[in-house]
Amino acid sequence: MTFSRFLILLAAGGSAALLLGAFGFQYIGELAPCKLCIWQRYPHGAAVGIGILAVLIPGAILPYLGALAALTTSAIGAFHAGVEQGWWEGPTTCTSGAIDNLSADELMSQIMSAPLVRCDDIPWEMFGLSMAGWNAVISFGLAALWLAAARHAR
């Protein structure tokens, strides 16, 4: 295995671990995600997919895309952490489930039973950093791994 592939596996594995952690907090810890929490997950999913492709297809383009995905989730995490600290406003909309084919009564029941999850609340923190803050820091490190993999792939 080349050093570049090793770095790709570390970076993509890091995104997979962060995704598993997020789902663990959601489904085991029963901490419903807010809109910004969900947004942070998409780039991690992309990074995992890019990692699979990058292991199969050599070159520097895919690792650069992996770095872009990691930097994207890092930026969303930093923005979310700022919202939690009250440094700036977050989104004014909330998340909801699908409403296709629901009757008015079923829709009202879904609305009334949905958890209220605010982006400016901090449901969990460690060493003064929220989950969003940790995502920002760790994802920035993952971006560095992706960039190192791209450099070694050339």
HUWO-V114112 format. One record per backbone hydrogen bond with DSSP energy under -0.5 kcal/mol. NH is the residue of the N-H (numbers start at 0). CO is the residue of the C=O. Records with the same first field share a line. If there is no record, write none. Layout:
NH=CO + CO
This chain:
5=1
6=2
7=3
8=4
9=5
10=6
11=7
12=8
13=9
14=10
15=11
16=12
17=13
18=14
19=15
20=16
21=17
22=18
23=19
24=20
25=21
26=22
27=23
28=23
30=24
31=29
37=33
38=34
39=35
40=36 + 37
41=37
42=38
43=39
44=40
45=41
46=42
47=43
48=44
49=45
50=46
51=47
52=48
53=49
54=50
55=51
56=52
57=55
63=59
64=60
65=61
66=62
67=63
68=64
69=65
70=66
71=67
72=68
73=69
74=70
75=71
76=72
77=73
78=74
79=75
80=76
81=77
82=78
83=79
84=80
85=81 + 82
86=81
87=81
101=98
106=102
107=103
108=104
109=105
110=106
111=107
112=108
113=109
116=114
117=115
120=117
122=120
125=128
128=125
130=123
133=129
134=130
135=131
136=132
137=133
138=134
139=135
140=136
141=137
142=138
143=139
144=140
145=141
146=142
147=143
148=144
149=145
150=146
151=147
152=148
153=149 + 150
